[in-house]
Amino acid sequence: PGFEDSAEDFLEALIINGPVASMPNIDNSAEWIWADQEHSWAACRKILGTSLFATCDNVMKVYFDGVLQFQDIGWQYWDVTSEMVIPSGTKVVGIECKNLGGPEGILASITDGLVTDGSWQCSHNENLVGWAKPDFEDSDGDFSEALIINRTVGFLQATIDNSAQWIWADQGHSWAACRKILGTSLFATCDNLMRIYFDGVLQFQDNLWQYWDWTSEMVIPS
């Protein structure tokens, strides 16, 4: 899973016009594949599960539940897409990006249909700790609705859904952190001290008196 095809050795599989006879236990829609016709050896790979395809302009880090999964070593072209498998049970996807000049933006999609858009929450505060963790509480209101950047997706990002939008924290800053809570979320408030339980287990509690217009968000486990 940690293999990085930095030399771009892997390409889209070549479809071979092989035998069409029915094979036991192999679906009839399966196709014969190979690397290319000039070689007698081939290695083919397929990432299983839900995948995240992401890029940014220019240096990206990706977190699942606050754990670093990927980082660019240095400056990257925005048309280079990285792919990561999202482990089952992951609650939060976090992407941070450092812009080194020119247009900024984060662009991503997940194979279950989720894409970067205005539903993501973004911040330009580089001093936040644990912002990609499921239990992160944005008590200071650092995160807000993602800013949509008006730029084209680019034809080289074939693996990123065409409906994905470039997002950022706000213009005028060269760094952004954007997060998306996965799964079914509960949004709740009360007047004035609230506790929330899932199957009898305490998930959240206000420690101090809260205004009723302050909303908390929690992911309901599947």
Protein Blocks (a to p, Z undefined) as FASTA:
>chain_A
ZZccfkomaccdddddddfbdcehiafkbccddfbfmbcbdcddddehjdddddddfbcc
ddeehiafbdcfbdcdfklccdddddehiabdcdddddeedjeddddddfkopacdfkbc
cdfbfkbghklgmklccfkomaccdddddddfbjklmmbcfkbccddfbehiabdcdddd
ehjdddddddfbccddeehiafbdcfbdcdfklccdddddZZ
